[in-house]
Amino acid sequence: MIDIDAMTVRFRTQTGPFDAVRGASFRVEEGEVFGLVGESGSGKSTILRALTGLAPIVEGRAQIAGQAVGTRPDRAFRRNVQMVFQDPYGSLHPRFTVDQTLREPLAINGLDREDERIADALREVGLGPSFRFRYPHQLSGGQRQRVAIARALIVEPRVLLLDEPTSALDVSVQAEILNLLRRLHRERGLTMILVSHNLAVVGFLCARVAVMRNGEIVEQLSVDAVRAQQVEHDYTRSLLLATGGYRRKAVGGIGIDATL
């Protein structure tokens, strides 16, 4: 479904050209959930933006469902490839109700039965009809992200790109959103790329993962190999040390334990 070969993404800056992604290559099969992990600034989100035509590909190639990704993708391509952004408040129009937010992509793509589709989309992400005419400031962070997911899914895409969809949320809400995404993947058979700096989050949804550092993919491996700590690159080992687990004594002797 997704085929990236030696892709380089370059931006012009005041000090000259800057390659945010260099020579990235990987494939994602139809119906697979693939993870991209790495520290902030490693190029993970830039790859997602390049796949949607929001960032310039200057070398190599990228294809989705056999169609080359260009700087001006057509309407059918945009409908098939949808993205959920990191900040659920910033990605929603502050003066649009939930109804307006969900109605706009239907109008753009010429889809009928708008009221029925909006009601179904809200139900699918766990929001009732009472949320339909609320504004973003009247919603919690988790509810906003559910609306953003509903907006992406309402046009029935084949590919869903997830740019750290839980990092701006509380831990308990993160679990709810991850469970929602896993259910949607199972029910819809979506192909997904999940970007995160947290190996535990990626391990919950993905079967395979690519590790990025300084714009390059340094290692690709299965999540089972990550759990077994069967990694080859030192940077991947450092990520495991950062997210693999920690213990700390708190007031009253309560221990905190986080593991992959």
Secondary structure, 3 states (H helix, E strand, C coil): CEEEEEEEEEEEECCEEEEEEEEEEEEECCCCEEEEECCCCCCHHHHHHHHCCCCCEEEEEEEECCEECCCCCCHHHHHHEEEECCCCCCCCCCCCCHHHHHHHHHHHCCCCCHHHHHHHHHHHCCCCHHHCCCCHHHCCHHHHHHHHHHHHHCCCCCEEEEECCCCCCCHHHHHHHHHHHHHHHHHHCCEEEEEECCHHHHHHHCCEEEEEECCEEEEEEEHHHHHCCCCCCHHHHHHHHHHCCCEEECHHHCEEECCC
